[in-house]
Amino acid sequence: MAALPRIFLLFLVILVLLGGGSLWFDYLGLIDVKDTYAPVFRFFGLGGRSKVEEQDSPYLLDSERLSKLMVAVDLRAEELQLREEQLSGREKDILQQAAEIEEQRKALEDQEKSLKERTRLYDNKNENIRQNAKNLNGMPPARAVAILEKMEDQDMIDHLRMVEQLAQEAGEDSSVAYWLSLMPAERAAVIQRKMAVKPKT
């Protein structure tokens, strides 16, 4: 029986140590036990931390401001993230458009080179036809007609037109009509028909 008071005393000491330790941790801000111990405080007339006191706390306004600030920061971060995604999408579109423009530029350059090459070839061909026409004009008609008859129809037409152009430039009569009269009638008719309906090349 003598051991019971001793056990009870030890139990009270343990309760006091637990209560004091928890209050000390609460004071340090590690845990919050004031609401839990509020009935005990009121029993001893010490009073607990009421909701009114919490609302009147000088740190409550700072806490609310900090909370609102954190919400604003989160919203700003979301907005920045959204803008970053939009800018990233626009950057991809711009890069794609730039690539398409570069392809179009290269295609235009290729077309320009091709056009220049075709123009050069045409000029060379036109100059060759002009020189051949001069040579034909300097030959006896029968020999000139013999050379013309060996050409394809379009080549012959090009040479005959150049002979006419040279005659106009020199203010002379063209030999084309006479050369056609020396050709077989069927071939001459075909050439005359094509010269009348086919545009100048």
C-alpha positions in Angstrom: 0.0 0.0 0.0 2.9 2.3 0.6 3.9 2.1 -3.1 0.5 3.5 -4.4 1.2 7.1 -3.3 4.6 6.9 -4.8 3.2 5.6 -8.1 0.5 8.3 -8.1 3.2 11.0 -7.5 5.3 9.7 -10.3 2.3 9.7 -12.6 1.6 13.3 -11.7 5.2 14.3 -12.4 5.0 12.7 -15.8 1.8 14.6 -16.6 3.3 17.8 -15.5 6.4 17.2 -17.6 4.3 16.3 -20.7 2.1 19.4 -20.2 5.0 21.7 -19.6 7.0 20.3 -22.5 4.1 20.6 -24.9 3.5 24.2 -23.7 7.1 25.0 -24.2 7.0 23.6 -27.8 3.9 25.6 -28.4 5.7 28.7 -27.2 8.6 27.9 -29.6 6.1 27.6 -32.4 6.8 23.9 -33.1 3.3 22.7 -32.2 -0.1 24.3 -31.4 -1.7 23.0 -28.2 -3.3 26.1 -26.7 -6.7 25.1 -28.1 -6.3 21.6 -26.7 -5.4 22.9 -23.2 -8.0 25.7 -23.3 -10.5 23.9 -21.0 -7.7 23.3 -18.4 -6.7 26.9 -18.5 -10.3 28.0 -18.0 -10.7 25.6 -15.1 -7.7 27.2 -13.3 -9.0 30.7 -14.3 -6.1 31.3 -16.7 -8.2 31.4 -19.8 -7.2 30.0 -23.2 -6.6 31.6 -26.5 -10.1 32.5 -27.8 -11.1 33.0 -31.4 -11.6 36.7 -30.6 -8.0 36.9 -29.3 -6.8 35.1 -32.4 -8.7 37.6 -34.6 -7.3 40.5 -32.5 -3.7 39.2 -32.8 -1.3 41.7 -34.2 0.2 38.9 -36.4 -3.2 38.0 -37.9 -3.1 40.9 -40.4 0.4 40.1 -41.4 -0.6 36.5 -41.8 -3.6 37.4 -44.0 -1.3 39.8 -46.1 1.2 37.0 -46.5 -1.5 34.6 -47.5 -2.9 37.0 -50.1 0.6 37.7 -51.3 1.2 34.0 -51.8 -2.0 33.7 -53.7 -1.0 36.6 -55.9 2.4 35.1 -56.4 0.8 31.8 -57.5 -1.5 33.6 -59.9 1.4 35.6 -61.3 3.4 32.4 -61.7 0.5 30.7 -63.6 0.1 33.8 -65.8 3.8 33.8 -66.6 3.7 30.1 -67.3 0.7 30.6 -69.7 2.5 33.5 -71.4 5.6 31.4 -71.8 3.6 28.6 -73.4 2.0 31.2 -75.7 5.4 32.7 -76.6 6.8 29.2 -77.2 3.9 28.5 -79.6 4.4 31.7 -81.4 8.1 31.1 -81.7 7.4 27.7 -83.3 5.0 29.4 -85.7 7.6 32.1 -86.6 10.3 29.5 -87.1 8.0 27.5 -89.3 7.1 30.6 -91.3 10.7 31.5 -91.6 11.5 28.0 -92.9 8.7 28.3 -95.5 9.9 31.8 -96.6 13.4 30.4 -96.9 12.1 27.5 -99.1 10.2 30.0 -101.2 13.3 32.2 -101.6 15.3 29.2 -102.7 12.6 28.2 -105.1 12.5 31.8 -106.5 16.3 31.8 -106.9 16.1 28.5 -108.7 13.4 29.8 -111.0 15.4 32.9 -111.7 18.5 30.9 -112.5 16.4 28.7 -114.8 14.9 31.7 -116.5 18.3 33.3 -117.0 19.6 30.0 -118.4 16.6 29.7 -120.8 17.0 33.3 -121.8 20.7 32.7 -122.5 20.0 29.6 -124.5 17.3 31.5 -126.4 19.6 34.4 -127.1 22.3 32.0 -128.3 19.7 30.1 -130.5 18.3 33.4 -131.8 21.8 34.6 -132.6 22.6 31.4 -134.4 19.4 31.6 -136.4 20.2 35.2 -137.3 23.7 34.2 -138.5 22.3 31.2 -140.5 19.7 33.5 -142.1 22.4 35.8 -143.2 24.3 32.9 -144.6 21.2 31.6 -146.5 20.7 35.1 -148.0 24.2 35.0 -149.3 23.7 31.6 -151.1 22.2 30.8 -154.5 18.5 30.3 -154.0 18.5 26.6 -154.9 21.3 25.8 -152.4 19.5 27.8 -149.7 16.2 25.9 -150.4 18.1 22.5 -150.3 19.4 23.4 -146.8 16.0 24.6 -145.6 14.3 21.4 -146.8 16.5 19.3 -144.5 15.3 21.2 -141.4 12.3 20.4 -139.2 9.2 22.5 -139.9 9.6 24.7 -136.9 13.3 25.3 -137.5 12.6 26.2 -141.1 9.9 28.6 -140.0 12.2 30.2 -137.5 14.9 30.7 -140.2 12.4 32.1 -142.8 11.0 34.6 -140.3 14.5 35.7 -139.4 15.2 36.2 -143.2 12.0 38.3 -143.4 13.1 40.3 -140.3 16.6 41.0 -141.8 15.0 42.1 -145.1 12.7 44.5 -143.2 15.7 45.9 -141.2 17.6 46.4 -144.4 14.6 47.8 -146.3 14.9 45.1 -149.0 12.5 42.5 -150.4 12.5 39.1 -148.7 13.6 36.0 -150.5 11.1 33.8 -148.5 8.4 33.8 -151.2 10.8 32.9 -153.9 12.4 30.1 -151.8 8.9 28.7 -151.0 8.2 28.6 -154.8 11.2 26.4 -155.3 10.1 23.9 -152.7 7.7 21.0 -153.4 4.2 22.4 -153.3 3.1 20.1 -150.5 6.0 21.1 -148.2 5.6 24.7 -149.0 1.9 24.6 -148.3 2.5 23.1 -144.9 5.2 25.7 -144.0 3.0 28.6 -145.1 0.0 27.2 -143.1 2.1 26.8 -140.0 3.6 30.3 -140.4 0.1 31.8 -140.6 -1.3 30.0 -137.5 1.7 29.3 -135.2 3.1 32.2 -133.2 6.7 33.3 -133.4 9.0 31.3 -131.1 
